[in-house]
């Protein structure tokens, strides 16, 4: 799951990014409306977290414009504005939830989980085969009676491959989806993630096979017993 945080307080924004990254979300951080439109023009997100007081525009107007353009991505307002009329104005503008600063990061994560569960584009958070079960929200992976321990990168990679199950996923797509806005995802790191994920699936004797399509990318296929 990829989240865009729109927050002009760099220190606070990076703290939010840290908490969300630890919870296994891919997070991008921008500080202005202009930067929001720039990154949103070439990258898709599962959730927006938007502050209302931005240096080059009003967060309410940003939300209204998104909804007017039929953008249905869940929106969580995170702001210091605590007045009731501000909350009503934000929700009426099209936000799905409203959180007043300062807040506990555990409440933030709970609200994010609730919004993502309601997201209409998510048909199911649970991917299953005859031998394997993977929760794409929590990252829990089991094969038979075995619980598999994957690193954050492998869990993100597996989620991406499942979302494109049966189709080739290019290295370019993997790189763009797995890297954070501030952190590069190198070709070498992708190779290591693929290798570790492939070994984990094989060691657990799962019915999933991760194949390399030389010069293109990878494909996840279910093997027939």
C-alpha positions as CSV (number, residue, x, y, z in Angstrom):
1,X,0.0,0.0,0.0
2,X,1.4,3.4,-1.0
3,X,0.5,6.5,1.0
4,X,1.1,10.2,0.1
5,X,1.6,12.5,3.1
6,X,1.0,16.2,2.3
7,X,2.6,18.1,5.2
8,X,4.7,21.3,5.1
9,X,6.2,20.8,8.6
10,X,9.3,18.8,7.6
11,X,10.0,17.4,11.1
12,X,6.4,16.3,11.7
13,X,6.1,14.9,8.2
14,X,9.2,12.8,8.5
15,X,8.0,11.5,11.9
16,X,4.8,10.4,10.2
17,X,6.7,8.8,7.4
18,X,8.9,6.9,9.9
19,X,5.9,5.5,11.7
20,X,4.1,4.4,8.5
21,X,7.2,2.9,7.1
22,X,7.7,0.8,10.2
23,X,4.1,-0.4,9.7
24,X,5.1,-1.7,6.2
25,X,3.5,1.1,4.1
26,X,5.3,2.7,1.2
27,X,5.2,6.4,2.0
28,X,6.0,9.6,0.0
29,X,6.2,13.0,1.5
30,X,5.5,16.4,-0.1
31,X,5.1,19.8,1.4
32,X,3.1,21.9,-1.1
33,X,0.0,21.7,-3.3
34,X,2.3,22.1,-6.3
35,X,4.4,19.1,-5.3
36,X,1.2,17.1,-4.7
37,X,0.0,17.6,-8.2
38,X,3.5,16.8,-9.6
39,X,3.9,13.4,-7.9
40,X,0.2,12.5,-8.3
41,X,0.5,13.0,-12.1
42,X,2.8,10.0,-12.5
43,X,2.2,7.8,-9.4
44,X,-0.9,6.2,-7.9
45,X,-1.7,6.1,-4.2
46,X,-4.0,4.1,-2.0
47,X,-4.4,6.9,0.6
48,X,-3.8,10.6,1.0
49,X,-2.9,12.2,4.4
50,X,-3.4,16.0,3.9
51,X,-2.7,18.9,6.2
52,X,-5.0,21.9,5.7
53,X,-2.5,24.7,6.2
54,X,-0.2,24.5,3.2
55,X,2.2,27.3,2.1
56,X,0.8,27.6,-1.5
57,X,-2.8,26.7,-1.1
58,X,-5.7,25.5,1.1
59,X,-6.0,21.8,1.9
60,X,-9.8,22.1,1.7
61,X,-9.6,23.4,-1.9
62,X,-7.2,20.6,-2.8
63,X,-9.6,18.0,-1.4
64,X,-12.6,19.6,-3.2
65,X,-10.7,19.6,-6.5
66,X,-9.8,15.9,-6.1
67,X,-13.4,14.9,-5.6
68,X,-14.6,17.2,-8.4
69,X,-12.2,15.3,-10.7
70,X,-13.7,12.0,-9.5
71,X,-10.7,11.0,-7.5
72,X,-12.0,8.4,-5.0
73,X,-8.8,7.8,-3.1
74,X,-9.4,7.8,0.6
75,X,-8.4,11.1,2.3
76,X,-7.4,11.5,6.0
77,X,-7.1,15.1,7.1
78,X,-4.3,15.6,9.7
79,X,-4.3,19.1,11.1
80,X,-4.0,21.3,14.2
81,X,-7.4,22.9,13.4
82,X,-9.6,21.4,16.2
83,X,-12.7,23.5,15.9
84,X,-16.0,21.7,15.1
85,X,-16.8,23.9,12.1
86,X,-13.4,23.1,10.6
87,X,-14.0,19.4,11.0
88,X,-17.4,19.7,9.4
89,X,-15.9,21.8,6.6
90,X,-13.2,19.2,5.9
91,X,-15.5,16.2,5.9
92,X,-18.1,18.1,3.7
93,X,-15.3,18.9,1.3
94,X,-14.8,15.2,0.6
95,X,-12.4,13.9,3.3
96,X,-13.1,10.5,4.7
97,X,-11.7,11.1,8.2
98,X,-10.3,13.9,10.3
99,X,-7.5,13.7,12.9
100,X,-6.3,16.6,15.1
101,X,-2.7,17.1,15.9
102,X,-1.0,16.1,18.1
103,X,-2.1,12.5,17.8
104,X,-0.7,9.1,18.8
105,X,0.8,7.2,15.9
106,X,-1.2,4.1,16.9
107,X,-4.5,5.9,16.4
108,X,-3.2,7.1,13.0
109,X,-2.4,3.6,12.0
110,X,-5.8,2.3,13.2
111,X,-7.6,5.1,11.1
112,X,-5.5,4.2,8.1
113,X,-6.4,0.5,8.4
114,X,-10.1,1.4,8.6
115,X,-10.0,3.6,5.6
116,X,-8.1,1.0,3.5
117,X,-10.6,-1.6,4.4
118,X,-13.4,0.6,3.0
119,X,-11.5,1.4,-0.2
120,X,-13.7,0.2,-3.0
121,X,-10.8,-0.8,-5.3
122,X,-9.6,-3.4,-2.7
123,X,-11.6,-6.5,-3.5
124,X,-9.9,-8.7,-0.9
125,X,-6.9,-8.2,1.4
126,X,-6.4,-11.9,1.7
127,X,-4.7,-13.9,-1.0
128,X,-4.9,-17.7,-0.8
129,X,-3.8,-20.8,-2.7
130,X,-4.2,-24.4,-1.7
131,X,-1.0,-24.2,0.3
132,X,-0.5,-20.5,1.1
133,X,-2.2,-17.6,2.7
134,X,-1.0,-14.0,2.5
135,X,-2.6,-10.9,4.1
136,X,-1.7,-8.0,1.9
137,X,-2.6,-5.5,4.6
138,X,-0.8,-7.0,7.6
139,X,1.9,-8.8,5.7
140,X,1.2,-12.1,7.5
141,X,2.3,-15.1,5.4
142,X,1.7,-18.7,6.2
143,X,2.2,-22.0,4.3
144,X,0.5,-24.9,5.9
145,X,1.4,-24.8,9.6
146,X,4.5,-22.7,8.9
147,X,4.5,-18.9,9.4
148,X,7.0,-17.4,7.0
149,X,9.1,-14.4,8.1
150,X,9.8,-12.1,5.3
151,X,11.6,-8.7,5.3
152,X,9.6,-5.6,4.6
153,X,11.0,-5.5,1.0
154,X,10.0,-9.0,0.2
155,X,6.5,-8.5,1.6
156,X,6.0,-5.4,-0.5
157,X,7.4,-7.3,-3.6
158,X,5.1,-10.3,-3.0
159,X,2.1,-7.9,-2.7
160,X,3.0,-6.3,-6.0
161,X,3.5,-9.6,-7.7
162,X,0.1,-10.9,-6.4
163,X,-1.7,-7.8,-7.7
164,X,-0.3,-8.7,-11.1
165,X,-0.5,-12.4,-10.7
166,X,-0.1,-14.3,-13.9
167,X,1.4,-11.3,-15.7
168,X,4.9,-10.1,-16.1
169,X,6.0,-7.4,-13.7
170,X,8.8,-5.3,-15.1
171,X,11.8,-4.2,-13.1
172,X,10.9,-0.6,-13.8
173,X,7.5,-1.1,-12.2
174,X,9.1,-2.8,-9.2
175,X,11.5,0.0,-8.7
176,X,8.9,2.7,-8.9
177,X,6.5,1.0,-6.5
178,X,9.0,-0.2,-3.9
179,X,11.2,2.9,-3.5
180,X,10.3,5.7,-1.1
181,X,10.3,9.3,-2.3
182,X,13.5,9.9,-0.5
183,X,15.2,6.6,-1.0
184,X,16.4,4.8,-4.2
185,X,15.6,1.1,-4.8
186,X,18.7,-0.1,-6.7
187,X,18.9,-2.9,-9.2
188,X,21.1,-4.9,-6.8
189,X,18.6,-4.6,-4.0
190,X,15.8,-5.8,-6.2
191,X,17.9,-8.8,-7.1
192,X,18.4,-9.6,-3.5
193,X,14.7,-9.2,-2.6
194,X,13.7,-11.5,-5.5
195,X,16.3,-14.1,-4.4
196,X,15.2,-14.1,-0.8
197,X,11.5,-14.3,-1.7
198,X,12.1,-17.1,-4.1
199,X,14.1,-19.1,-1.5
200,X,11.4,-18.5,1.1
201,X,8.6,-19.8,-1.1
202,X,10.7,-22.8,-2.1
203,X,11.7,-23.7,1.4
204,X,8.1,-23.6,2.5
205,X,7.1,-25.9,-0.4
206,X,4.5,-23.4,-1.4
207,X,2.6,-23.8,-4.7
208,X,3.8,-20.4,-6.0
209,X,6.7,-20.1,-8.3
210,X,8.6,-16.8,-9.0
211,X,9.9,-16.9,-12.5
212,X,12.4,-14.6,-14.2
213,X,11.5,-13.3,-17.6
214,X,14.9,-12.5,-18.9
215,X,15.5,-8.8,-19.8
216,X,11.9,-7.9,-18.7
217,X,11.0,-8.7,-15.1
218,X,9.3,-11.4,-13.1
219,X,6.0,-13.4,-13.0
220,X,4.3,-15.1,-10.1
221,X,2.6,-18.3,-11.1
222,X,0.7,-21.1,-9.2
223,X,2.2,-24.5,-9.8
224,X,-0.1,-27.4,-10.3
225,X,0.4,-30.4,-8.1
